[in-house]
């Protein structure tokens, strides 16, 4: 039997888990202020007079204000020069002010009024004349952008990504600390989940256990997502619609994460319940080599695409692919991560963004073999001045994935 797999129960494992959030520091108000200042500097650099950030992670990132996007326009205008301007329905004004961290004027609209007309009036009040360039947060729904554009056609509109993504892709020390703790929390959940496995257990039972495990270590919302796959179903990166029951010698793939201070963890482990076959062993080791090659290639100044190419070179040497063909790696090698689980930039062919200190990525060059199984080793790393650093160490070996006897 694979070391660390099976032999326990849900009750025993949950009893072992303790809250891991002691000493966690939220992002300080001063950091939110500095983010707006950086955004304003980038607006000067790109010739943008103001940007609109919609409710969601961009609004939170720049203002510290948590608000879910909906059909009602809630967001903020960050002018290149001038005061932060919030936009919200009148009946939400008090609530918005309670959530607000970075102060700014709250501009309200009644249900029968157009928030898009209000948006144009605010630009005028900020002394931003027609012909100026207004950046729109890339997550803004089209109906909101369309309403803005129709109400104020005198402005030029552009994607705000050169400001928003350029700020968000470089993580601060405070953000890295939240990431690190969240990933340790998920790592403990993985270890516990592996120990409760037994023949006949279902993927839905394991999913429910992992949610409870995340709560036990301090993730208030439990799992932010969870994919549990057994056997042939593990060949499909984001799973299949039907649950499975575990059988002897099945490949197990579990991909899960949680949120801490709004920041995502995201770790995948693949191992065999029982005794690995020679085929499983060879593919598992190839996956480990591809992940290691991607990590080694992730050096300061290197384009993101080169990291993806390094992983594919290993896989193709073992007969997988080529390119995105299966059996092999059908998706990118990795993604940026932050307040959203997938963020710019991406470790994929064509992304020429140079790796820079503060960037954070998943490293997951999955091998998919439909009809047999799939293996994904996923850990995350962050860039330093001297190269990449793991948040969590990769799986140790197919016989001892969690390194209990390393």
Steps between C-alpha positions, in 0.01 A plus 500: 500500500622852418640664814257742665198379306207341685486350847303768684152649527340839444430547871858421602651727236272795569580474871871541420456823305544833677437861402806620307409868466658630820709809435368553147514868404247645256608744233554835672319817395832661405554230238162568339592869485834417336321284241293797385812715485672241284194476274508877454867490402423231244213709362747776425729248334223363276315823427187397690304776676295277732412136552177339612529200734189288533372319807705186557869436543621812320287726720631321808861504383511875453260624768469225763124502441346152469195488273363228274426596138137489392266657246512829695800721432725520807860604460742789514668749272871542570602826328856566397469820701236547764295321763371145486133492396269212593180424310216306667121469517352743753361223719851351533671825603517427874612141445770607255634754748520226765708281267711788370866501601648766271289810539344670201182674396199271468288595201155342499230425247137410561351185348324693222814697410791411274831432676669541162384861470629554854835356390528762225406783736775390739761513225392855422516593870854359509591741216558216256396642160356320201763323294678378814582130538310300761616151597236239581584220741532178297250316724222752439194340341434605141157644586666740744766606250237534227288720726799721584602535136150585379447755776836671441617439141728807512771300680743244367484170685771240543580186695630598845713187517834685450421661835296237688690188401840667518428596861346170601758266345774622735422383852613677817654337805161518672331321211771232490449435871127443451572268206752302701266437791205413274712247312620340824135471604407321177808280523379370839157436351660293224690286748188436706290419194754243383483320835120452495497319166365145485340281234146613428536855625350745251642816352211697652585369848862606459392841370282552808784393729744746340251782549479409869880474521542848354256636757687319778829670410335842491358559152162651589349423163634147484630390162492772237492214247567127505551243225526135607549233229564127509626264230438586137314818599834646611590544131262797471656821639183644651321176564191318380134543589455168681650406840726196528565235763860423589641163396830331573790637295303799375679821420373772735509866395395772745518869409377741766553831673365754745502875556687693767457875504357464149813326366484154342678177571497236225683167529454172310624160608493178298583157643390139487273336753674164527802389299609710201541319171815553294294713261370720782848528646660606171237764425505631859876548481475665159249746642736575788786561257288735289399700807866521608608615153240777502621616841865499391413705189321769702785747530481882526455666162403176322168520310209302643480298179846350564376336821220328309745392230735344756224279641384391153855410398515242781159360415570474128830319567289232672262467206221731616346771283642667300361837595151478645422157359399219734624277644692795639449852635186658347514831688750766613769408750388758755308812588552807711308502826384756754157625599378306196611143464601566139674832435747652257759407392486136382764235447393424144637525151460852364512680836822702473463671839843488667512335842545761771541499878161472669323296233324184623413196287358153508727232350280215374602341167235226522523176304161383371458146367129451417388143558768447767570779750643847544769643726532859610760622746411859585696723731548875486812711496582868526777691331787659693796704376704178477240259365186304590405383850242232578211575732461124554747229406392272214383145561795287610450165324222275380565268796516781756331807348486700825862421597418329829811283472721731296 
